[in-house]
Amino acid sequence: MKDKFIKLFWPILCFFEKGGSSEGYRPSHRKILFAVGFLFFVLSMATLFFVMITGTFGALFPVVVFFVISLVCAVVAVLGSDSAVARIWGNQKSGE
């Protein structure tokens, strides 16, 4: 099942899977990335709720942006390799 999702979300994963090593990766980075994705999802749903109440459909742009950010974070956190998670965090060595 995981392989099907990897194929489905390959356009997102291919950007973060390019080259790079998993140097600087910690398991906590994956958990934090998933939490950030969840927070952006909650933000997009709250914004959508207020868009529906007020009827200002010009505010749908932030809903889409927040949702896309949450989707990217969740996909990389769940399906991405260690190097993809390290790359999304910037893959910087300590002390440089």
VOPAGU-2260 file (C-alpha; in pm, 1 decimal, decimal comma):
REM VOPAGU-2260
SITE   aa  ch    i         X         Y         Z
SITE  MET   A    0       0,0       0,0       0,0
SITE  LYS   A    1     285,8     233,8      83,9
SITE  ASP   A    2     431,8     181,1    -263,8
SITE  LYS   A    3     104,1     294,1    -423,7
SITE  PHE   A    4     105,2     613,4    -220,0
SITE  ILE   A    5     470,6     675,0    -308,1
SITE  LYS   A    6     381,3     646,4    -677,5
SITE  LEU   A    7      80,2     872,8    -629,5
SITE  PHE   A    8     277,4    1144,2    -450,2
SITE  TRP   A    9     596,3    1105,9    -653,4
SITE  PRO   A   10     575,6    1464,7    -793,4
SITE  ILE   A   11     604,4    1594,7    -437,1
SITE  LEU   A   12     863,4    1342,0    -322,4
SITE  CYS   A   13    1094,7    1372,8    -623,8
SITE  PHE   A   14    1183,2    1731,3    -532,2
SITE  PHE   A   15    1302,3    1633,3    -185,3
SITE  GLU   A   16    1449,8    1294,3    -278,9
SITE  LYS   A   17    1704,6    1442,5    -522,1
SITE  GLY   A   18    2060,4    1371,6    -411,5
SITE  GLY   A   19    2168,0    1469,1     -67,0
SITE  SER   A   20    2246,7    1250,3     224,6
SITE  SER   A   21    2066,0    1185,7     547,2
SITE  GLU   A   22    2340,7    1363,6     736,8
SITE  GLY   A   23    2187,0    1570,9    1013,1
SITE  TYR   A   24    1867,2    1363,0    1021,5
SITE  ARG   A   25    1707,0    1286,6    1356,7
SITE  PRO   A   26    1388,5    1085,4    1410,5
SITE  SER   A   27    1240,3    1383,7    1594,4
SITE  HIS   A   28    1259,9    1585,2    1270,3
SITE  ARG   A   29    1005,8    1351,5    1110,3
SITE  LYS   A   30     767,8    1384,7    1407,3
SITE  ILE   A   31     799,2    1763,0    1414,2
SITE  LEU   A   32     742,8    1781,6    1037,9
SITE  PHE   A   33     423,4    1578,9    1073,2
SITE  ALA   A   34     308,3    1804,0    1359,9
SITE  VAL   A   35     374,4    2116,0    1150,8
SITE  GLY   A   36     176,2    1962,5     865,4
SITE  PHE   A   37    -111,5    1889,8    1102,0
SITE  LEU   A   38    -105,8    2248,7    1231,4
SITE  PHE   A   39    -117,2    2387,4     877,2
SITE  PHE   A   40    -410,1    2154,6     802,5
SITE  VAL   A   41    -597,3    2284,8    1107,3
SITE  LEU   A   42    -518,3    2641,2     998,0
SITE  SER   A   43    -650,5    2575,3     647,2
SITE  MET   A   44    -971,7    2422,9     781,1
SITE  ALA   A   45   -1024,4    2711,5    1026,0
SITE  THR   A   46    -969,6    2960,6     744,7
SITE  LEU   A   47   -1213,1    2768,4     524,4
SITE  PHE   A   48   -1468,9    2775,5     806,1
SITE  PHE   A   49   -1446,7    3153,5     832,3
SITE  VAL   A   50   -1456,4    3192,4     454,2
SITE  MET   A   51   -1782,8    3000,0     448,2
SITE  ILE   A   52   -1929,5    3207,5     731,2
SITE  THR   A   53   -1830,7    3547,2     591,3
SITE  GLY   A   54   -1872,7    3463,7     224,0
SITE  THR   A   55   -1547,1    3635,2     121,7
SITE  PHE   A   56   -1428,2    3393,5    -139,3
SITE  GLY   A   57   -1114,6    3597,8    -200,7
SITE  ALA   A   58    -979,5    3435,9     112,8
SITE  LEU   A   59    -973,9    3094,2     -53,7
SITE  PHE   A   60    -615,7    3160,3    -162,7
SITE  PRO   A   61    -477,9    3121,5     193,2
SITE  VAL   A   62    -687,2    2806,3     234,5
SITE  VAL   A   63    -524,4    2652,4     -70,5
SITE  VAL   A   64    -174,0    2765,0      31,8
SITE  PHE   A   65    -208,4    2631,9     387,1
SITE  PHE   A   66    -352,0    2303,5     259,3
SITE  VAL   A   67     -70,6    2253,2       7,0
SITE  ILE   A   68     190,3    2319,6     276,8
SITE  SER   A   69      20,3    2070,1     507,4
SITE  LEU   A   70       3,7    1810,7     229,4
SITE  VAL   A   71     373,6    1847,9     146,5
SITE  CYS   A   72     473,5    1822,3     513,5
SITE  ALA   A   73     257,2    1515,1     572,2
SITE  VAL   A   74     370,6    1336,7     255,5
SITE  VAL   A   75     739,6    1394,1     324,6
SITE  ALA   A   76     700,3    1300,6     692,3
SITE  VAL   A   77     512,7     977,8     622,9
SITE  LEU   A   78     645,9     860,6     286,4
SITE  GLY   A   79     976,8    1039,8     245,2
SITE  SER   A   80    1319,2     893,7     308,7
SITE  ASP   A   81    1550,6    1013,5     583,2
SITE  SER   A   82    1738,9    1227,6     331,0
SITE  ALA   A   83    1412,3    1390,4     216,1
SITE  VAL   A   84    1325,2    1483,8     573,4
SITE  ALA   A   85    1677,4    1617,8     627,5
SITE  ARG   A   86    1653,7    1817,2     305,5
SITE  ILE   A   87    1324,1    1980,7     401,1
SITE  TRP   A   88    1490,8    2096,6     725,3
SITE  GLY   A   89    1784,7    2238,5     532,1
SITE  ASN   A   90    2037,0    1958,7     597,6
SITE  GLN   A   91    2277,3    2189,8     779,0
SITE  LYS   A   92    2558,5    2051,1     986,9
SITE  SER   A   93    2595,8    2180,9    1338,6
SITE  GLY   A   94    2878,9    2423,9    1384,5
SITE  GLU   A   95    2870,4    2573,0    1035,2
